[in-house]
Amino acid sequence: MIHVLTLTYLAAPDVVASHLPAHQAWVREHADGGRILLAGPRPEGGAVVVTADLDDAQAQQLIESDPWHVQGLVSYERNSFETRRTSPGIVTAPEPDAGVLLINVATTNDAAKSVDSLASAVEHVAATAEGFLGSRLLTSVDGDAVVNIAAWSDEERFAAIFDDSEFSSRYKTFAETTTGAKFRLYRTSRVITPAR
């Protein structure tokens, strides 16, 4: 479950602010640990924290470890939901799992043509492949390369796309628009968030 935690200040803003460094250290520790995906202040006061995929007990433990909560400076409201779709590259698991990220870098003399043909292959995968979680196609600022970043549930389901003749045909068309391409599968080794 993803948990959206809404923090409401129970103390004067200057009192809350005096404890901000400890709260920020807590956010960074849990963001770097993969348990917090997003966090920040609300314009009307208070803050919001969006967790990774945690069970109820893990979410409650996270709340109870916040120095602001320990000091009685904030109350927490929790709204939870099951994840059905995420943007490619967003990893919601707090610990490494079987998921992999494909990063395919291709050089090209015609980025628009390469992106169009690659999109055709990826759209086929999106409609047919089990384990496909989404893709983002990028074009280099110089226009001489395209990149596909795609999230997959596991290596086996990724590998299965090469048994699909329609995908292979579309990917071959893409390859013909490039001057070179190379892909690799990756897993997250470490998360490092801004230290400010």
N, C-alpha and C positions, 0 to 999 in steps of 0.2 A: 504494500500500500504506500502511496505517496501521501504525505501529510502536509497540509498548508497550515502553518502555525501563525496565528495572529496574536501579537503581543500588545497589551494595553498597559500604559504606564499607570502605576498605583501611587507613585511618588512625584514630587515636583520635578520638572525637567532638569533643573540644575543638580538635583540629587542623583537622578538617573545618569546624567552625563558624567558625574564624578566617578561612577563605576563602569564607564564605557570601555576603558582599556581591558578590563577583565572579561567583559562580554565579547569584545572583538577577538580576544585570544581564544575564547571558547568557540566562536564561529569559525575561526581559521583552523583550529584543531580538528573540528568535525567536518569542515569542507575538505581539508587535505586528507582526511580519513574516509572520504566518500559518503558520509552520512548526511551532509547538507549540500543541496544543489544550488540554492539561491538564498540570499539574505539581504535585507536592507530596510531603511526607515520608510515609514509611510508619510506622505506630505501632511496629513492631518494629525500626526503624532503616533507614537507607537512604532511597531516594526512588523515585518513578515519574514518568516523562515520557511523555505520549502525543502522538505527532506528527500532523501533517496528512498528507495523501496525498502521500508522498514516495517516490521510487525508492530502491533500496538504496544507491546512491552518495551521494545527498543525505542519507539517514539517517546513513551513516557519517561524512560531513563534519560533520553536526550534532554527533554524539558527540565527534568529535575537536576540535571548537572549544570544548567545555565546559571552563572553567578547572579544575574539579575533575579532569577526565580528564587534562588537560595536566600537572597537578601530581602525577598518580599517586595521587590521594586516593580514587578510586572505580573500580570495574569496572562494565561495562555488560553486561547480558543483553538481547538483542533478540528479541521475539516479534512477528511480522508477520501481518497478515490483510488480505484484500480487503474493502472497504466494500460492504455490500449495503443497509443501512438506516441512516439517521441521523434524529435528532429534528429537526423543522422548525426552521429558524433556525441549525442547526449547519452551518457551511461548512467542508469538509475540504480544499478546494483551497488550496494556499499562495499562489497568485497568482490575480488575478481571471480568471475564465473566463466561459463563456456563461451560467452559472447566474444565475437571478433569484429574488428574494423578492417575493411578492405581499403587500402589506399592505392589507387592505380594512377600513375603519372605517365602521360603521353606527350611527346613533342609533336608539333604540327605546323604546317604552313598555312592552314585554313581552320582557325579555331571554331568558327561558326559551323562549318561543315562537320568537324569532328564532334562537337557538342551535340548536334542534331542526330548524328548516327549513333553516338553513345547513348543518348536519351532513348532512342528506339530500342536498344538492347535492354536498358535498365527498365523501361516501361513494361517490356515483356516479362522481365523477372518480377516486377512489382505485382503483375496480374497473375502469375503462375507459381512462383517459388515459395515453398514453405520455409520459414526461418528468415526471410528477408524482412528487415526492420526499417529500411528507408535509405535514401541516397541523396547526396548533394553533389552536383556537378559544378566545378569551378573552372574559370578561365584565367590564366595568368594576366597580370597587368600589361605585360609586353605582348600578349596575344600569341605567344609561341608554344604554349602548353595548356593542356586541360588535365584536370584531376577529378577522379571519382572517389568520394569518400562514402562508403556504404557500410551500414551496420547489419550484422548477421547474428542469429541466435547461437550458431556454432559452426565449426569448420566443416563438418560433414554435410550440412545443408548447403553451405556455400559451394562445396565441391560438386554437389549434385547438379548444379546448373550446367556443367560442361557435358552432361549426358543428354541435354535438351538440344535437339538439332536446330530448332528455331532460334534459340539463344545463340548457338554457335554461328549460325548464318549471319545474324544481326551483328554479332561481335566481330566477325570477319570483315563485314562492311565498314565498321568503325576502324579496325586496324588498318584498312587500306587508305584511310584519310590521315594516318599518322606517319611520322618519320621514325618513330620508336616508342615503345611502351613497356612498362614494367609494373607489375603489381606485387604487393606483399600483404599478408594478414598480420594484424597487430592486436595485442591486448594491453590494457593499461598497466604500467609498472608503478607509476606514482602520480599523484595529483598534487600540484603546487598552486596555491591561490595567491592573489596579490597580498603583499605584506603591509598594506596601508589602510 
